[in-house]
Amino acid sequence: MRYLMMVLGVVVMLSAGVNYWQYQQQLKTTKSLAKAEKSASDRLQVITTLQSNAKQQAERLKSLTLTQTHIQQRLASREQLLRNLKNENKNYKRWADTQLPAITQRLQQRPLIIGADAYQQHLSNNDPLQPDAQQPPK
């Protein structure tokens, strides 16, 4: 009988050990599952935010494209009006066809400026604009 009690005690101890090990495994699994659910929830929130941002950007792009189209149409209309006026009015045509004075042409020249140093160099150029009577030789 004593032997049976000892075996029964060992079985109870083993059973308790197995139960404890199963409990620990279940606890690890529950924590891992909670962590995975949180990660999935965070990813879903990021995806939703990115989709919302993409939709807003698409709407803004559509609006900007529409605005650009309107501006291009207005520009084309104005350019056509100027061409029509130039062709209709001989005085205006003659004035538009005259060449600008050299000093005015120089104002329209824009060198390629890349960076602050190039801009500073352009500003400190030793070839300033002169009144028409004092033009430097070409």
C-alpha positions in Angstrom: 0.0 0.0 0.0 2.8 2.3 0.8 4.3 1.7 -2.6 1.0 2.5 -4.2 0.8 5.8 -2.3 4.2 6.6 -3.4 3.5 5.9 -7.1 0.2 7.9 -6.7 2.2 10.8 -5.2 4.6 10.7 -8.1 1.8 10.6 -10.6 0.1 13.6 -8.9 3.4 15.5 -8.9 4.0 14.7 -12.6 0.4 15.7 -13.4 0.8 19.0 -11.5 4.1 19.6 -13.3 2.5 18.9 -16.7 -0.4 21.2 -15.8 1.9 24.0 -14.8 3.9 23.6 -18.0 0.7 23.7 -20.0 -0.4 26.8 -18.1 2.9 28.5 -18.9 2.7 27.5 -22.6 -0.9 28.8 -22.7 0.2 32.1 -21.0 3.0 32.5 -23.6 0.6 31.8 -26.4 -1.9 34.3 -25.1 0.8 37.0 -24.8 2.1 36.2 -28.3 -1.5 36.4 -29.6 -2.2 39.7 -27.9 1.1 41.1 -29.3 0.2 39.9 -32.8 -3.3 41.4 -32.6 -1.8 44.7 -31.4 0.7 44.6 -34.3 -2.1 43.8 -36.8 -4.2 46.6 -35.4 -1.4 49.1 -35.7 -0.7 48.0 -39.2 -4.4 48.3 -40.1 -4.4 51.8 -38.7 -1.3 52.8 -40.7 -2.8 51.3 -43.9 -6.0 53.2 -43.3 -4.1 56.4 -42.7 -2.0 55.9 -45.9 -5.1 55.2 -47.9 -6.8 58.3 -46.6 -3.7 60.4 -47.4 -3.4 58.9 -50.9 -7.1 59.7 -51.6 -6.6 63.3 -50.4 -3.5 63.7 -52.6 -5.4 62.3 -55.6 -8.1 64.8 -55.0 -5.6 67.6 -54.6 -3.8 66.5 -57.8 -7.1 66.5 -59.6 -7.9 70.0 -58.4 -4.4 71.3 -59.3 -4.7 69.6 -62.8 -8.0 71.3 -63.3 -6.6 74.7 -62.2 -3.6 74.2 -64.5 -5.9 73.4 -67.4 -7.9 76.6 -66.8 -4.8 78.7 -66.5 -3.4 77.2 -69.8 -6.7 77.9 -71.5 -6.7 81.5 -70.3 -3.1 81.9 -71.4 -3.8 80.5 -74.8 -6.9 82.8 -75.1 -4.8 85.9 -74.2 -2.0 84.9 -76.5 -4.5 84.5 -79.3 -6.0 87.9 -78.5 -2.6 89.5 -78.7 -1.9 87.8 -82.0 -5.2 89.0 -83.3 -4.6 92.6 -82.1 -1.1 92.5 -83.6 -2.5 91.5 -87.0 -5.4 94.0 -86.9 -3.5 97.1 -85.7 -0.6 98.1 -88.0 0.8 100.6 -85.5 0.9 97.9 -82.8 2.4 95.4 -85.2 5.1 97.9 -86.1 5.8 98.7 -82.4 5.9 95.0 -81.5 8.3 94.2 -84.4 10.8 96.9 -83.4 13.9 95.6 -81.7 14.4 96.6 -78.1 17.4 98.8 -77.2 20.5 97.0 -76.1 20.2 98.1 -72.5 16.7 96.6 -72.3 17.8 93.4 -74.0 20.5 93.1 -71.3 17.8 93.3 -68.7 16.1 90.2 -70.2 19.3 88.2 -70.1 19.3 85.8 -67.2 22.4 83.7 -66.6 22.1 80.2 -65.2 22.5 80.6 -61.4 22.8 77.5 -59.3 23.4 78.1 -55.6 24.0 81.1 -53.4 27.6 81.5 -54.4 26.7 81.8 -58.1 24.0 84.3 -57.2 26.4 86.4 -55.1 28.9 86.3 -58.0 26.1 87.4 -60.4 25.2 90.3 -58.1 28.7 91.5 -57.7 29.4 91.4 -61.4 31.5 94.4 -62.5 29.4 95.0 -65.6 26.5 97.0 -64.2 23.8 98.5 -66.4 24.8 102.0 -67.7 22.6 104.8 -69.0 22.2 104.5 -72.7 24.9 107.1 -73.5 27.5 105.2 -71.5 27.2 101.7 -73.0 30.3 99.6 -72.7 31.7 98.4 -76.0 30.5 95.0 -77.2 
